């Protein structure tokens, strides 16, 4: 939860400045030393749900911990509002991301952590 607060501390000035409208419009890179990157990396795919943000990447090898946020260029899913690269990839659901398609037409997503 402390990490979530730190991410929000990076995103809030972006929102205030108008760089992003919502945290879902920001992709996050967590820069960490090898030890911290080791436990964060397996969580990377689901950290966007904890942070309520765009995609999250973990970058190992940083001398000092840092959180880098940037406005995403990925399209927005009309169902979940997440910005994902696979939005529109399925011609049967041109406005949905792969996760939403699995939840609508498939067995449903498997979430491991958040």
N, C-alpha and C positions, 0 to 999 in steps of 0.2 A: 504493500500500500504506500510505503514511502517512495518507491520508484514511480508509482502512479502520480503522486503529488508532484514529484520533480518534473515529470513529463507535462503535467498540466501547467506547471510554472513556466515552461518553455512555450506552450501553445497559447496561453492567455494573452501575452503581448502581441502575438501574431493575429489573434482575433481582434484585439483592441485596435490594431493598426489597419485592419481590413485586409490583411494578406490572406486570411482564410475566414470563412463564415462560421464554420463549425469544426470541431476536432476531427470529424470523419474526413475532412478535406486535406488532412496532413499525413504524410508518410513520415515515420520515425526511424532514425538510426540510433541504436544504443552502442556507443563506443566503450569498450571495457577491456581490462587486462585479461590475460588468458584464463585465470581462475574464475572470474565472474562471467566471462563469456561462455565458459564451459557449462554453467548451470542455466544461463539465460537462453542459449541457442536452442535447446529442445522446446522451449516455450514460445519461440519467436512467432510461429504461425498463429498462436492464439492470444498473444499479448495485445493485439488490436482490440479484442473484446474487453480486456481489463482496462486499457487506456481509453476505450471508446474513440479510437483513432483509425486512420488508414493503416496500411501495411506497416509492419515493424520488422526491421532487420537488426541483427546483432553483428557488430564488427569487432573482431578480436584483435589484440595486439596493441591497443592504445595505451600510452604511458599514463594518461589520466582519464578518468571516467568522464563521458560527455554525452549529452543528448542533442541530436541534431534533427530538426524538423524542417520539412519543405512542403510546399503546396503540391498535391498530387496532380498528375496529368491524366490519370485513369478515369474512364467513364463511371458514372454513378448508376447503381442498380436502383430501379424504381420501387422495388419491394423492400429491401433492407437498408437502402441509402448508403451502403458501403461503396467506395470507389475501388473497382477491381478491374484488372486487365482483361478478364474473360467476359465482361459484360458484352452481350451481343454475339458471342461466339456460337451460340446455338440458334439456328434459324427458327426453331419452333418457339423460342422465347427470346426475341431480339433485345429486350430491355432488362433481362435478368442476368445476374451473375451465376456462376456454376453452383455455388453453395445454395442459392435459392431454388435452382432447378432440381437439385438433389432433394431438397425439402418438399417440393411440390410434387414432383413426378417419381422420385426415388424412395429409398428406404429412410431417408433423413440423414442429417449430418451426424458425425461422431465428434463430440467435443471431449478433449482429454483433461483440460484444466479449468477453463473459465466459462 
